[in-house]
Amino acid sequence: RGVFRLGPHRLEMGDPFGLFQAILDYPDFENVLIYPRVVQLPQVELPRGSADGHAPRRRSLTGQRAAASVRDYTPGDSMRLVHWPTSAHRGRLTVKELELEPSGDVWIVLDLNAAVQRGEGSTGTLEYAIMLAASLAAEMVSGNERRAVGLLTVAGDAVTTLAPQPGQAQLWAIMRALAPALASSTPLDALLQRSLRVLGRRHTLIVITPSVGEDAPRWIAEVVRAQGQGLASSVIAVTTPDDETAAAETLRLLGRLDIPYQLMRTDIRLRAALTYRRTRKVIRSTPTGGAFTVEVEEEVG
């Protein structure tokens, strides 16, 4: 991904004996924008709320709840969900199964702070997080729910704020913003703190971050503040294989706060979501020294 320049070009031609030479100069050049890779994501756990984004102020994270049935309690279930009359009748703890509808428009908050990035290239957290943001936007805009999606990040020295909008035009706007994105010096907690007014209310917040170390409690506190403002929130934690153990405490803290989270390791290879089939000619040799061409059809991601 990124912005690449093609040109100017020079073509030099000559004969095998060096007797003749021709040089052609092409001074023109063109900039080419390469978008981030879009992949098929595993099922991402999102916060739930009402379809129009309205969520109760008391527990904006969990959204509007409607108890559809009850089941036996399992370790990890919140005690808030215990259905006490049924528990007393059965003589064991039972909890309410809840039917929830998706909350409203989605803000993708992407943490590009250079201080928390790990690894290099396609297996580094920076490139992986950008790929996840692009893929999540594509899934939200083009999937079954077709939700309005926005992007908040700091790339280099520039703050990118694309308010949630539906449709393919918004997806390409997000892709254009992510394509040249560079690491920044802005911590995630500072980005969230100064952007709460921009994020508004009654939306869904999806935070993508590799910050799972000792600085994590600071940005988690800002996520909790966002919930208090009416933003249902969830976290996608991006780690390298070496950081998975260090991330355990951060994930436990998110769990204690009932913030949905998902761990994505950079060594997990995900299949391309945008592919097309092309046909190209390949030259094959024969045992006798001859050659022939065949057409090969292949899928390109």
Protein Blocks (a to p, Z undefined) as FASTA:
>chain_A
ZZddedddddddddfkopaccddddfbdcddddddddddddddddddddfkopacfklmm
nopaddfbdcdddehiafklpcfklmmmnopacdddddddddddddddddfbfklggceh
jlbmklmmmmmmmmmmmmmmmmmnopaddddddehjbccdddddedjklmmmmmmmmmmp
ccdfbdfklmmmmmmmmnogoiacddddfblbfmlmmmmmmmmmmmmnopacdddddddf
klmmmmmmmmmmmmmnopacddddfklccddfbdcddddddddddfkopacddddddddZ
Z
